Amino acid sequence: MKPPRRVRTLAERGVRALGGPARARVVLTLAGALAVDGADKGAVSAMAPQLARTFDLGNIQIGLLASVTALSGAALTVPVGLLTDRTRRTRMLAISVALWAVAMLLAGASTSYLWLLTSRAALGAVSATAGPTIASLVGDYFPAKDRARMYGLVLAGELVGTGIGFALSGLIGSFLTWRFAFWWLVIPGTALVWFIHRLAEPVRGGRSRLEHGQDHITDERDGAEADERCRHHDTPRPTRTPRPVDPSRHPSRPDSNPATQAAQRAHIDPHEDLVLDSDPRRASKWWSIHYVLRVRTNLVLILASALGYFYFTGLRSFATLYTTRHYGVTTSVATSLVLVAGIGALAGVLSGGRIADRLLRDGRVNARTLVPTVCMLTVPVFFAPAVYAASLAVAVPLLVSGALLLGAVNPPLDAARLDILPPFLWGTGEGVRTMLRTLCEAAAPTLFGYFSANVFGSRGSGDGTGLQYTLLFFLLALVAAGLLGLVAMRSYPRDVATAQASTQRIEESVQEQHGRKR
């Protein structure tokens, strides 16, 4: 039975808006992987009042539920990042989501706080795969000229999932129990495993990058088989002819990346001591980690991103609890208000990458660091009065505006990190970044809970005053992230030139090796 014509028309428009069937399939699948993880985190926040009553928990114990998830994930992100550069990424992601669904079953079955805490730790361990694998896949699926915009569409999945976790889990928990608020997430998680399993693994280095309107993806195994036939039979590969290659579809060509174009027009020279001459995957794992940390812009962006996620995680963990206590509303009303703010953040995610890419095409070489820097420095201007306000009518518009700016930070920032590293180090770079980010995520809920109870809170007070001053105080993290962004704006162009030079030399080295084998 065919769906109604109006539904088919809307679906076709959605596919066209995402760039065609192939791009739509990739965006929706990768966004779904982030969505289920975000929905889980949103569910914990929405169910915080019920969990507090069931297990007799304070703010610190509630914060620890989020902290232990992030901490266990941080322990594995670097090994996962290294593995991402050396193995089939879609298979890794599918296995991770399957294990995630099992962990959610265990979390909902918890009979004690220790059981719940242990299941949350297991959940963090299996969700550690998402960051490095998705970053590397985005780099190989999408051309550099569209990368920030497409990254924004993928990252939107996390915010959509978080909003669904707040709203639907809050609703389910209100009518049933907090256990069902966790259990229902197993259903979309299980379905997502099937979709990821059917997703083609892109060829590394950009030969599978999806152009607008493309229907199919070149699978990495197809490329490997063609190369093998070419070596054995000494015949040219029909789908990848010998050099020269179409520069518009090749990552190493100067006109394939607007950031590289802008750096070349500005006559920016690379750091010769950081230019690689051979495939970095053949070096030791410790060398790879050391290299990505030597790239100055990468290190600065890692720190800025970690500080941004620190505040976002703390805010997300206590948003429902703060709203119910400060404004005296019910949990369902609080989750609805948080969802409204999430819509602002979603608008920011979808627009931040577009603005950065447009500025980049106009010749602003540091656009992908400029946009997030301006946003991070401006967020406190909206968030501070929003948190301090006593009226919801005043707080909600300010909070939505601040959430929009906060959401606009990540797409250009994530695309910038891909610009400054060679493709074969994308997984390692994201693994290192995710480790520090998740350490900050792990610390945020517990620190927010501790400061609200023991630093700014008075004993026995349940009106949310301690949380209010805590949310205001930790806005300093966003200010610090913005100041780091100013540093990145200066170092980014030269690191872009260095990454491009490394990519070209690596490919030349690979060509020479293939020529000797023939």
N, C-alpha and C positions, 0 to 999 in steps of 0.2 A: 504493500500500500504506500503510495507516494505521499509525502507531506503536502500540506496546503500550498497553493501557489504563492501566497504572501510570505510564507516561511521560507520557501525556496528562493524567492527574490531577495529577502533580507540576508540569507546565507551567502548568496552570490555576491552581494554588495560587500559583505564582510570579508570574503575571500579576496576580492579586488582591492579593498582597503589595506589588507595585509601584504599585498604584493603578488598575488597569484596562488595557485594550489600548493606548490612546493613550500613557499615561504609561510603560508598560513598553517600548514601541517607542522612545520618546525616550531613556529612561534607558539602555537597553542599547546604543543606537547611540552616544550621546555617551560613555558609559563605555568603549565599544570603542575610540573614537578616542584616549582617554587610555591605554587598555590597551596598544595597539601601541607607543606611545611609551615607556611604562614597561617593556615587555618588551625593547625595544632597549637601554635603559639597564641593565636587569638582566643582559642577555646580555654586555655589555661587562665588567661586574664579575665575572660567572661565568667568563668566558674570560680574565681578567687573567693568571693564571699561564701559560696557553698562549701568549698574545700576547707575554708577557715572554720566553718561551723562543724563539719564532719570530723575533722582531725584535730580540732582545737589549736589552730595555727595562728601565729602572729605575722606581722609584715615581713620579718626576716625569713621565716620558714616558707612563706609564699614566694618571696623573691628567690629563695634557694631552688625552688622547683624549676625556674627558668635558668638559673645560673648553672646548675649541674648539667642541663641539656647542652648549653653552649660549651661548657668546660670539657665534656667528653668529646664533643665534636672538634674542639681545638686540638686535642691530642692526636687526632688522625688526619687533619687536613693537609699537612705537609707531605706525609707518605702518600696520601691519595693524590695530591697534586703531581708528585713525581711519577706515580703510576699512570696518571692521566696522559702524560706525554709519551707513554711507552706501550699503551694497550688500547683496546677497543672501548671507546668512551660510552657509547649507547648501551652496551651490555652492562658496564659498571653501574650506570644510572638505573637501569631496570632492576638489577639485583638489589640496589640500595632501597628503592621504593618498596619492593616486596618485603624486605626486612622491616621497613618503617611501618607497614601495615600490621605486621605481627607485634611490633612494640606497642602500637596503639591499642591492640586487643588487651595486652598485659596491663597497660596503664589504666584502662577502664575497669579491669578486674581487681584493682588494688583493694586490699583489706586493711592496710595500715599506711602511715605516712612513709615508713621506710620502704615498703613495696613500691609505692608511688614514686618515690625519689629514685629508686633503682631502675624502674621502667623508663623514667625520664632520661637517665644517664644512657641507657641502651638506645633510646630514640636519638639522642644527640650523636652517638657514635655512627649510626647508619646514615643520618642526614648529612654527615660531613662530606659526602661525595658530591653533593649538588653544586657547591660553589666552583671548584676547579673544573669539573666536567662541563658545566654549562658555559663558563667563560671561554673555554677552549673551543667548544662546539660553535658558539656564536661567532668567534673569530674566523672559523673555517666555513661556516654556512653563508655569511653575509659579506658583501664587498665593504671595504673600508669607508667608502663615501656615504654609506647608509648605516654604518655600524652603531652610532650612538642612538639613532632613531629606532632601529630594530632591537637594540639592547633595552631601550625603554619599554617596548611592547612586551618583551620577555619578563622584565622586572615588574611590570604591572601585575603579573600573576601573583607575586608575593603579597602585594597590597590587596588585591581582590580576595585572595585566600584569607588574609588576616581579617578583612571585613566580614567575610562569610563566617569565619570562626567566631568572631564577636557576636554577630547577629544570630546566625542559625544555631550555633552551639548554646548561646544564651537562651534562645527560645526553647530548644529541646531540653536543656537543663531545667528550665522553669516548669515545664509540663511533666517531665519524667524525672531523671536524676542526672547528676554530673557525669555518671558512668556512660550514659547514652550520648552525652555531649562529646565524648571521646570516641565511642564505638562507631558512630555514623560515619566518621572519617575513613574507616577501613574500606567502605564501598568505593568511593572515588579513587582511593589509593590503589586498590586492586585493579580497577579499570585502567588506570594510568600505566601500570606495568605492561599491559598488552600494547598500548599505543607506543610506548618507548621501544619495546621489542621490535616493532615494525618500522621504526625510524631508521633510515639508511645512515651509516657512518660516513661522514664527509672525508674526502681525501685531504690529508694535511698539507698545509702550505697554500691553500686557496683554490685548488683546481675544481672543487665542488661548489664554489660560491654561487649562490642563487641570485640570478638576475630577476628583475621585475617581470612577472607573468610566466615564469618558468614552471613546468609541470612536474619534472622529475629531478631527483638528486643522484649524482654520480657516487656510487658506493665505493668505499676505500678498497674493498676486496676486488671489485672490478678493475680498479686501477692497478692493484698489485698483480692481478692475473695478466693484464695487458703488458705490464713491464716484463713479467717473466717470459711471456711468449716472444717479446721483442728481443730479449737477451739470448734465448735459446735458438731462435730461427733467424736472427739477424735481419728482421723485417721491421720496417717502421710502424709505429703504433698509429692506427688510423684516427683515433679520437684525440690523441695528444701528439701532434706532429712534432718533429725535431725543431729546434730553435730556428727562427725566432717565434715567440709565442705572442698571442694577441695581448697587448699590454693592458687593455681595459679589463681583462679577466685574470690578471696575474699579480700577485701581491708584491713582487719584488720590483716591479717597474715604477719609475718615479711618478707617472701620471695615474696610478691606480689608487693612491691614497691622498686625499686632499690635504691631510696634515703634512705629508712628505712634500707635496707640491708647494705648499706655502713655505715650508722650511727651505726648499731649494730656491724659490723666488727671493727669499730674504738672504740667500748666500750664507747659510748656516753650516758650519763644518761639524762632522761627528767627533766624538771622543775616540781618538785612534786607539787608546789603550783598552777600550771596551768593545771594539769591533771584533767580531768572531770570524774565524777563517774555516771552521769545520762544524759539523753537526754536533750541537751541545749535548745531545742525548747519549753520545758515546763517552762523555766525560763522567766523572763520579757524581753521585747524587749530592754530596756536600759541596762540590764545586758549583753545581747548578744553583743551589740555594745561595751560596756566597755571591755568585754573579748577579742574581736578581736584586740582591740587597745593595750591590755596588752602584746600581743605576739610581742616581740621586732622586729623580722625579718619582720613580717607583716607590722608594722608601718614604718620601714625603707624602705621597698619595695614600700609601698604606696607613700611615699614622693618622692622616686627616679622615680617611674613611672609617677607621676604628673609632675615633672620637665621635663621629656622627652617629654610628650605630650604637655606641654606648648610650647616648641620650635617647635615641629612638627606642631602644630596648627597655630602658628604665621607664620611659613614658608609657609604652605599650603595656608593660607588666602591671602598672598601677592605675591605668586610665579609668577603668570601671570602678575600682575601689575608691579612687579620689572623687569621682563624679557623684557617686552615691552618698559619700560622707559630706562633701563640701556643699552640694546643692540639695541634699535631702531627697533625691529621687530614687525610684526603684531600679533594680538591676536591668530590667528590660529597657527602661527609658535611657539609662546610662549607656548601654550597648548601642542603642540607636543613635545617640549623640556622637559616640566614638565612630560609628559608621559614617556619619555625615562628614566628620573631619577626615576620615579615610578617603572619601570621594575627592576632597581637595588634594590629598597626597597623590591619588591616582592621576588627577589632572596634571600635577607637576611632573610625574614620571613620564607621561605621554608627551609633554611639551618640552621638557628640559633637553632631551636628546635632539629634537627637531631644531630648537633654537641654536644649539651648539654646532650642529652640522651646517646650518645655514650660514652662520658666522664664519665657519671654516671655509666654506665654498667661496665666500666673499673675500677671502684672503687673510682673515684673522688667525694667525698661526697657532695661538694659544687659546683658541675658543673653548676647547674641551676642558681646560682648567679655569678659564675665566668665569664661565657660567656657574659651576658649582661653588667657586670662591665667593662670588657676589651673593649667591643664595644663602650660604652658611653664615655669612656676616649679617644678613638681613633677617634671618629667622628669629633671633631673640627680640627684635623690635616688635614682632607680632605676638610671640609666645609669652613674653613677660607680662604684658597687660592682660592677656587671655587667662593665664593661670591666676593672676591676682584678682581678677574681676569677681564680684559677688553675684552678678546677674548673668544668667545664661544668654539673654538677649545680646549682651555685650561680648561675652566670651566666645560664643560659637563663631561669629564672622571672623574674629581675630584668629581663632584657632584654625579655621579652614584656610585662611590666607597663609599662616605660618606652615601648615601641613603641605600646602601647594609648593612653597619654596623648598621645604625639606625633601619632598619627593622629587623635585627637579635636579637634585644634586647627583644622584647615583648613575643615571644613564651616561652622561658625558664623562663622569669620573671613571666608570668602568671601561668605556671605550678608550679613554686616554691611556689606561694601563696596558691595553693591547697595542696601542700605537708605539709604545716605548720599549717593547720587548720583541725579539724574533719569534715567529710562530711556534717553533719547537720548544719554547720555554713558557708558553702561555699557561699551561697547567701548573707548572712549578711556581710561577709568579703568583697565580691566584691562590694556590695552596698556602703559600707564605702569608699572603694578605688575609686570607680567611682565618688562618690560625690566630693572628693578632686581633682580628675583628671579633672572632668568637670568644677570645679571652676577655675582651672588653664587654661583650654581651653577657658573658658569665658573671663578670664582676658587677655589672650595672644593677640588676634587680636586688641583689643582696646589699650593695652599697646604698641604693635608694631606700630599701627597707630599714637599714641600720640608721641612716641619717634621719629618716622620718620619725623613728622611734626614740633614738637616744641623743641626737644632736639638736634637732629642731622641734621635736615633739615633747609634750609634757605628759608625764605618766597618768594613765587613765583617760586621756583625752581621745575621743573618737570622732572629732569633727573634721578631720582632714587637714588641720593646720600644719602639722609636721610634714605631710606630703606636699602641701602647697609651697612651703619654703624650700623643700628639697628640690622640687621641679624648677624653681627659680634659680637656686644656687648652681645646679648642674648645667644651666644654660652656658656657663663658662666653657664647657667642653666644645660647644658649637663655635664659640668665639675663637678658641684655640685652633679648631679645625680650619676656620676661615683664614687665620693668619698663616697656617701652613700652606694653604692654597696659594697665597701670595708668593711664597717661595717656589712652588711648583710652576707658577706662570712663567718664571724666569728661566728655569732649567728645562722645561718641557720641550721647546723647539730643538735644542741640540740633542736631546736624548731620542727624539723622533728620527733625526738624521742618522744617529748611531745605529738604531734598530734597523733602518732601511739598508745601511751599508753592510751590516751583519747578514741580513737576509740574502742580499745579492752575492756576497762571498761564499756563504754556505751553499747556495744553489750552484755556483760555479764549481765548488769542490765536489759536489755530488755528481755533476755532469762529467767532470774529469774522471772520477772513479768508475762511472758507467762506461765511459769511453775505453778505459784500460781493460775492463772486463770483456768488452766486445772484441 
